[in-house]
Amino acid sequence: MADNRILQAILDGQVAIREDIKGVREDVISVRSEVKKNGKRIDRLGIQLAELEDDAPTREEHDNLEERVENLEKQFASV
């Protein structure tokens, strides 16, 4: 009798796992369809982000910014 309970518990566990897997598959299909539907938009945003990153100042340019501001302040102070 105890063997039947162990086997039933194993079977119940397998059924629960299969239901979880089915739910995950449905979620993956849903995400896949959303990506396909919005693929062009995602690509455009990726390109814009890459271009923005290309236009961003480098670390050296950022560090030299304070010196450039001081030079501009001196020029305008003398005017």
A tleap script that builds the chain and sets N, CA, C and O, in Angstrom:
source leaprc.protein.ff14SB
mol = sequence {
  NMET ALA ASP ASN ARG ILE LEU GLN ALA ILE
  LEU ASP GLY GLN VAL ALA ILE ARG GLU ASP
  ILE LYS GLY VAL ARG GLU ASP VAL ILE SER
  VAL ARG SER GLU VAL LYS LYS ASN GLY LYS
  ARG ILE ASP ARG LEU GLY ILE GLN LEU ALA
  GLU LEU GLU ASP ASP ALA PRO THR ARG GLU
  GLU HIE ASP ASN LEU GLU GLU ARG VAL GLU
  ASN LEU GLU LYS GLN PHE ALA SER CVAL
}
set mol.1.N position { 0.812 -1.190 0.000 }
set mol.1.CA position { 0.000 0.000 0.000 }
set mol.1.C position { 0.859 1.259 0.000 }
set mol.1.O position { 0.525 2.240 -0.664 }
set mol.2.N position { 1.952 1.235 0.733 }
set mol.2.CA position { 2.847 2.390 0.784 }
set mol.2.C position { 3.487 2.626 -0.572 }
set mol.2.O position { 3.763 3.766 -0.945 }
set mol.3.N position { 3.726 1.534 -1.316 }
set mol.3.CA position { 4.323 1.671 -2.648 }
set mol.3.C position { 3.389 2.447 -3.580 }
set mol.3.O position { 3.831 3.263 -4.389 }
set mol.4.N position { 2.088 2.173 -3.448 }
set mol.4.CA position { 1.117 2.888 -4.285 }
set mol.4.C position { 1.125 4.380 -3.996 }
set mol.4.O position { 0.997 5.191 -4.913 }
set mol.5.N position { 1.271 4.741 -2.751 }
set mol.5.CA position { 1.306 6.157 -2.389 }
set mol.5.C position { 2.559 6.836 -2.934 }
set mol.5.O position { 2.506 7.974 -3.402 }
set mol.6.N position { 3.677 6.133 -2.869 }
set mol.6.CA position { 4.929 6.696 -3.404 }
set mol.6.C position { 4.803 6.883 -4.910 }
set mol.6.O position { 5.164 7.935 -5.437 }
set mol.7.N position { 4.295 5.871 -5.603 }
set mol.7.CA position { 4.121 5.979 -7.053 }
set mol.7.C position { 3.143 7.094 -7.411 }
set mol.7.O position { 3.364 7.831 -8.372 }
set mol.8.N position { 2.066 7.217 -6.642 }
set mol.8.CA position { 1.092 8.279 -6.905 }
set mol.8.C position { 1.716 9.652 -6.688 }
set mol.8.O position { 1.439 10.580 -7.448 }
set mol.9.N position { 2.552 9.796 -5.665 }
set mol.9.CA position { 3.229 11.069 -5.408 }
set mol.9.C position { 4.181 11.411 -6.554 }
set mol.9.O position { 4.283 12.568 -6.961 }
set mol.10.N position { 4.876 10.394 -7.070 }
set mol.10.CA position { 5.788 10.620 -8.199 }
set mol.10.C position { 4.988 11.053 -9.429 }
set mol.10.O position { 5.363 12.004 -10.117 }
set mol.11.N position { 3.895 10.357 -9.700 }
set mol.11.CA position { 3.060 10.705 -10.856 }
set mol.11.C position { 2.468 12.107 -10.717 }
set mol.11.O position { 2.428 12.866 -11.686 }
set mol.12.N position { 2.012 12.445 -9.524 }
set mol.12.CA position { 1.483 13.788 -9.293 }
set mol.12.C position { 2.552 14.851 -9.520 }
set mol.12.O position { 2.277 15.920 -10.066 }
set mol.13.N position { 3.767 14.546 -9.095 }
set mol.13.CA position { 4.877 15.475 -9.311 }
set mol.13.C position { 5.165 15.670 -10.787 }
set mol.13.O position { 5.418 16.786 -11.241 }
set mol.14.N position { 5.125 14.561 -11.543 }
set mol.14.CA position { 5.367 14.655 -12.981 }
set mol.14.C position { 4.274 15.466 -13.676 }
set mol.14.O position { 4.556 16.255 -14.577 }
set mol.15.N position { 3.053 15.270 -13.263 }
set mol.15.CA position { 1.944 16.031 -13.849 }
set mol.15.C position { 2.122 17.522 -13.556 }
set mol.15.O position { 1.912 18.363 -14.431 }
set mol.16.N position { 2.506 17.840 -12.330 }
set mol.16.CA position { 2.722 19.247 -11.962 }
set mol.16.C position { 3.853 19.856 -12.781 }
set mol.16.O position { 3.753 20.996 -13.233 }
set mol.17.N position { 4.919 19.099 -12.971 }
set mol.17.CA position { 6.054 19.598 -13.773 }
set mol.17.C position { 5.620 19.822 -15.212 }
set mol.17.O position { 5.975 20.835 -15.815 }
set mol.18.N position { 4.853 18.887 -15.771 }
set mol.18.CA position { 4.380 19.042 -17.150 }
set mol.18.C position { 3.487 20.271 -17.301 }
set mol.18.O position { 3.563 20.975 -18.308 }
set mol.19.N position { 2.658 20.525 -16.324 }
set mol.19.CA position { 1.801 21.718 -16.373 }
set mol.19.C position { 2.637 22.989 -16.313 }
set mol.19.O position { 2.346 23.961 -17.010 }
set mol.20.N position { 3.677 22.984 -15.480 }
set mol.20.CA position { 4.573 24.146 -15.406 }
set mol.20.C position { 5.282 24.361 -16.732 }
set mol.20.O position { 5.406 25.493 -17.199 }
set mol.21.N position { 5.747 23.277 -17.337 }
set mol.21.CA position { 6.435 23.377 -18.628 }
set mol.21.C position { 5.484 23.903 -19.692 }
set mol.21.O position { 5.871 24.716 -20.531 }
set mol.22.N position { 4.237 23.439 -19.658 }
set mol.22.CA position { 3.244 23.918 -20.616 }
set mol.22.C position { 3.029 25.424 -20.459 }
set mol.22.O position { 2.917 26.148 -21.448 }
set mol.23.N position { 2.973 25.892 -19.201 }
set mol.23.CA position { 2.817 27.322 -18.951 }
set mol.23.C position { 4.007 28.121 -19.449 }
set mol.23.O position { 3.840 29.209 -20.001 }
set mol.24.N position { 5.201 27.593 -19.259 }
set mol.24.CA position { 6.417 28.273 -19.729 }
set mol.24.C position { 6.420 28.331 -21.251 }
set mol.24.O position { 6.759 29.359 -21.837 }
set mol.25.N position { 6.042 27.229 -21.889 }
set mol.25.CA position { 5.983 27.217 -23.358 }
set mol.25.C position { 5.012 28.281 -23.871 }
set mol.25.O position { 5.315 28.992 -24.829 }
set mol.26.N position { 3.852 28.387 -23.234 }
set mol.26.CA position { 2.882 29.400 -23.653 }
set mol.26.C position { 3.451 30.802 -23.482 }
set mol.26.O position { 3.228 31.670 -24.327 }
set mol.27.N position { 4.182 31.030 -22.399 }
set mol.27.CA position { 4.800 32.339 -22.180 }
set mol.27.C position { 5.865 32.627 -23.234 }
set mol.27.O position { 5.970 33.751 -23.726 }
set mol.28.N position { 6.652 31.613 -23.576 }
set mol.28.CA position { 7.696 31.794 -24.596 }
set mol.28.C position { 7.056 32.111 -25.943 }
set mol.28.O position { 7.536 32.977 -26.674 }
set mol.29.N position { 5.988 31.418 -26.267 }
set mol.29.CA position { 5.294 31.683 -27.533 }
set mol.29.C position { 4.738 33.099 -27.543 }
set mol.29.O position { 4.800 33.783 -28.565 }
set mol.30.N position { 4.199 33.542 -26.421 }
set mol.30.CA position { 3.660 34.897 -26.321 }
set mol.30.C position { 4.761 35.941 -26.507 }
set mol.30.O position { 4.583 36.912 -27.243 }
set mol.31.N position { 5.884 35.739 -25.846 }
set mol.31.CA position { 7.003 36.677 -25.972 }
set mol.31.C position { 7.532 36.673 -27.401 }
set mol.31.O position { 7.834 37.728 -27.959 }
set mol.32.N position { 7.641 35.496 -27.985 }
set mol.32.CA position { 8.138 35.390 -29.364 }
set mol.32.C position { 7.226 36.167 -30.316 }
set mol.32.O position { 7.713 36.870 -31.201 }
set mol.33.N position { 5.916 36.046 -30.143 }
set mol.33.CA position { 5.008 36.759 -31.036 }
set mol.33.C position { 5.106 38.274 -30.835 }
set mol.33.O position { 5.011 39.030 -31.801 }
set mol.34.N position { 5.294 38.721 -29.599 }
set mol.34.CA position { 5.457 40.153 -29.341 }
set mol.34.C position { 6.743 40.683 -29.974 }
set mol.34.O position { 6.761 41.784 -30.523 }
set mol.35.N position { 7.808 39.903 -29.897 }
set mol.35.CA position { 9.075 40.329 -30.499 }
set mol.35.C position { 8.928 40.405 -32.008 }
set mol.35.O position { 9.410 41.346 -32.637 }
set mol.36.N position { 8.262 39.415 -32.590 }
set mol.36.CA position { 8.053 39.453 -34.038 }
set mol.36.C position { 7.210 40.656 -34.444 }
set mol.36.O position { 7.482 41.310 -35.451 }
set mol.37.N position { 6.179 40.939 -33.642 }
set mol.37.CA position { 5.285 42.055 -33.948 }
set mol.37.C position { 6.013 43.394 -33.833 }
set mol.37.O position { 5.741 44.318 -34.599 }
set mol.38.N position { 6.932 43.498 -32.884 }
set mol.38.CA position { 7.639 44.759 -32.630 }
set mol.38.C position { 9.086 44.729 -33.103 }
set mol.38.O position { 9.883 45.575 -32.697 }
set mol.39.N position { 9.432 43.785 -33.940 }
set mol.39.CA position { 10.815 43.606 -34.377 }
set mol.39.C position { 11.421 44.829 -35.030 }
set mol.39.O position { 12.547 45.213 -34.714 }
set mol.40.N position { 10.683 45.445 -35.939 }
set mol.40.CA position { 11.206 46.625 -36.635 }
set mol.40.C position { 11.453 47.768 -35.653 }
set mol.40.O position { 12.454 48.478 -35.746 }
set mol.41.N position { 10.533 47.931 -34.722 }
set mol.41.CA position { 10.689 49.002 -33.725 }
set mol.41.C position { 11.898 48.738 -32.838 }
set mol.41.O position { 12.662 49.652 -32.531 }
set mol.42.N position { 12.066 47.489 -32.431 }
set mol.42.CA position { 13.213 47.123 -31.599 }
set mol.42.C position { 14.510 47.383 -32.358 }
set mol.42.O position { 15.473 47.896 -31.787 }
set mol.43.N position { 14.539 47.028 -33.649 }
set mol.43.CA position { 15.735 47.268 -34.459 }
set mol.43.C position { 16.036 48.760 -34.567 }
set mol.43.O position { 17.189 49.174 -34.450 }
set mol.44.N position { 14.985 49.575 -34.791 }
set mol.44.CA position { 15.190 51.017 -34.885 }
set mol.44.C position { 15.742 51.586 -33.589 }
set mol.44.O position { 16.650 52.417 -33.608 }
set mol.45.N position { 15.194 51.141 -32.464 }
set mol.45.CA position { 15.681 51.621 -31.171 }
set mol.45.C position { 17.127 51.204 -30.937 }
set mol.45.O position { 17.919 51.972 -30.389 }
set mol.46.N position { 17.472 49.989 -31.351 }
set mol.46.CA position { 18.846 49.526 -31.212 }
set mol.46.C position { 19.808 50.359 -32.030 }
set mol.46.O position { 20.898 50.693 -31.567 }
set mol.47.N position { 19.409 50.694 -33.242 }
set mol.47.CA position { 20.259 51.527 -34.099 }
set mol.47.C position { 20.422 52.918 -33.485 }
set mol.47.O position { 21.526 53.462 -33.454 }
set mol.48.N position { 19.325 53.487 -32.999 }
set mol.48.CA position { 19.397 54.811 -32.378 }
set mol.48.C position { 20.298 54.789 -31.150 }
set mol.48.O position { 21.066 55.723 -30.923 }
set mol.49.N position { 20.206 53.741 -30.369 }
set mol.49.CA position { 21.050 53.621 -29.181 }
set mol.49.C position { 22.516 53.508 -29.570 }
set mol.49.O position { 23.376 54.116 -28.931 }
set mol.50.N position { 22.807 52.740 -30.604 }
set mol.50.CA position { 24.192 52.595 -31.061 }
set mol.50.C position { 24.732 53.932 -31.560 }
set mol.50.O position { 25.879 54.280 -31.277 }
set mol.51.N position { 23.917 54.685 -32.299 }
set mol.51.CA position { 24.355 55.992 -32.789 }
set mol.51.C position { 24.567 56.960 -31.637 }
set mol.51.O position { 25.520 57.740 -31.652 }
set mol.52.N position { 23.699 56.921 -30.645 }
set mol.52.CA position { 23.847 57.776 -29.475 }
set mol.52.C position { 25.139 57.454 -28.739 }
set mol.52.O position { 25.845 58.353 -28.284 }
set mol.53.N position { 25.442 56.170 -28.626 }
set mol.53.CA position { 26.671 55.758 -27.965 }
set mol.53.C position { 27.891 56.245 -28.747 }
set mol.53.O position { 28.895 56.634 -28.150 }
set mol.54.N position { 27.807 56.226 -30.086 }
set mol.54.CA position { 28.911 56.704 -30.912 }
set mol.54.C position { 29.138 58.203 -30.718 }
set mol.54.O position { 30.275 58.670 -30.785 }
set mol.55.N position { 28.069 58.955 -30.479 }
set mol.55.CA position { 28.171 60.403 -30.320 }
set mol.55.C position { 28.576 60.820 -28.903 }
set mol.55.O position { 28.934 61.976 -28.676 }
set mol.56.N position { 28.522 59.900 -27.968 }
set mol.56.CA position { 28.837 60.232 -26.577 }
set mol.56.C position { 30.324 60.571 -26.454 }
set mol.56.O position { 31.159 59.958 -27.120 }
set mol.57.N position { 30.658 61.554 -25.594 }
set mol.57.CA position { 32.071 61.914 -25.434 }
set mol.57.C position { 32.858 60.786 -24.770 }
set mol.57.O position { 32.343 60.037 -23.940 }
set mol.58.N position { 34.118 60.698 -25.166 }
set mol.58.CA position { 34.992 59.698 -24.547 }
set mol.58.C position { 35.392 60.181 -23.160 }
set mol.58.O position { 35.105 61.318 -22.787 }
set mol.59.N position { 36.041 59.337 -22.417 }
set mol.59.CA position { 36.471 59.686 -21.062 }
set mol.59.C position { 37.448 60.868 -21.106 }
set mol.59.O position { 37.378 61.769 -20.270 }
set mol.60.N position { 38.351 60.857 -22.079 }
set mol.60.CA position { 39.331 61.935 -22.203 }
set mol.60.C position { 38.647 63.257 -22.546 }
set mol.60.O position { 38.998 64.302 -21.999 }
set mol.61.N position { 37.668 63.207 -23.453 }
set mol.61.CA position { 36.943 64.421 -23.813 }
set mol.61.C position { 36.172 64.964 -22.606 }
set mol.61.O position { 36.096 66.176 -22.406 }
set mol.62.N position { 35.623 64.096 -21.836 }
set mol.62.CA position { 34.883 64.513 -20.642 }
set mol.62.C position { 35.825 65.141 -19.618 }
set mol.62.O position { 35.486 66.144 -18.990 }
set mol.63.N position { 37.007 64.550 -19.450 }
set mol.63.CA position { 37.970 65.084 -18.495 }
set mol.63.C position { 38.480 66.458 -18.927 }
set mol.63.O position { 38.773 67.297 -18.075 }
set mol.64.N position { 38.591 66.702 -20.226 }
set mol.64.CA position { 39.084 67.985 -20.736 }
set mol.64.C position { 37.996 69.057 -20.737 }
set mol.64.O position { 38.283 70.222 -21.012 }
set mol.65.N position { 36.770 68.687 -20.437 }
set mol.65.CA position { 35.664 69.634 -20.483 }
set mol.65.C position { 35.854 70.783 -19.494 }
set mol.65.O position { 35.567 71.932 -19.831 }
set mol.66.N position { 36.326 70.500 -18.294 }
set mol.66.CA position { 36.518 71.547 -17.294 }
set mol.66.C position { 37.539 72.578 -17.788 }
set mol.66.O position { 37.348 73.779 -17.598 }
set mol.67.N position { 38.596 72.121 -18.405 }
set mol.67.CA position { 39.623 73.027 -18.932 }
set mol.67.C position { 39.022 73.903 -20.042 }
set mol.67.O position { 39.313 75.097 -20.111 }
set mol.68.N position { 38.200 73.326 -20.895 }
set mol.68.CA position { 37.576 74.086 -21.974 }
set mol.68.C position { 36.623 75.147 -21.418 }
set mol.68.O position { 36.560 76.261 -21.939 }
set mol.69.N position { 35.886 74.803 -20.367 }
set mol.69.CA position { 34.961 75.759 -19.755 }
set mol.69.C position { 35.743 76.919 -19.149 }
set mol.69.O position { 35.342 78.074 -19.284 }
set mol.70.N position { 36.843 76.623 -18.490 }
set mol.70.CA position { 37.674 77.681 -17.904 }
set mol.70.C position { 38.198 78.615 -18.988 }
set mol.70.O position { 38.219 79.831 -18.798 }
set mol.71.N position { 38.618 78.066 -20.115 }
set mol.71.CA position { 39.106 78.888 -21.224 }
set mol.71.C position { 37.993 79.804 -21.750 }
set mol.71.O position { 38.231 80.979 -22.029 }
set mol.72.N position { 36.792 79.265 -21.881 }
set mol.72.CA position { 35.667 80.081 -22.339 }
set mol.72.C position { 35.321 81.169 -21.327 }
set mol.72.O position { 34.986 82.290 -21.710 }
set mol.73.N position { 35.400 80.847 -20.051 }
set mol.73.CA position { 35.122 81.851 -19.014 }
set mol.73.C position { 36.126 82.997 -19.103 }
set mol.73.O position { 35.752 84.162 -18.970 }
set mol.74.N position { 37.380 82.676 -19.323 }
set mol.74.CA position { 38.410 83.709 -19.444 }
set mol.74.C position { 38.156 84.581 -20.657 }
set mol.74.O position { 38.330 85.798 -20.592 }
set mol.75.N position { 37.738 83.961 -21.786 }
set mol.75.CA position { 37.469 84.738 -22.989 }
set mol.75.C position { 36.302 85.697 -22.791 }
set mol.75.O position { 36.371 86.853 -23.208 }
set mol.76.N position { 35.253 85.237 -22.170 }
set mol.76.CA position { 34.093 86.089 -21.968 }
set mol.76.C position { 34.323 87.115 -20.858 }
set mol.76.O position { 33.710 88.183 -20.878 }
set mol.77.N position { 35.173 86.820 -19.914 }
set mol.77.CA position { 35.472 87.777 -18.842 }
set mol.77.C position { 36.271 88.950 -19.386 }
set mol.77.O position { 36.147 90.073 -18.897 }
set mol.78.N position { 37.091 88.690 -20.398 }
set mol.78.CA position { 37.916 89.769 -20.958 }
set mol.78.C position { 37.129 90.624 -21.960 }
set mol.78.O position { 37.607 91.683 -22.367 }
set mol.79.N position { 35.975 90.198 -22.348 }
set mol.79.CA position { 35.184 90.960 -23.339 }
set mol.79.C position { 34.451 92.070 -22.703 }
set mol.79.O position { 33.740 92.810 -23.383 }
savepdb mol mol.pdb
quit
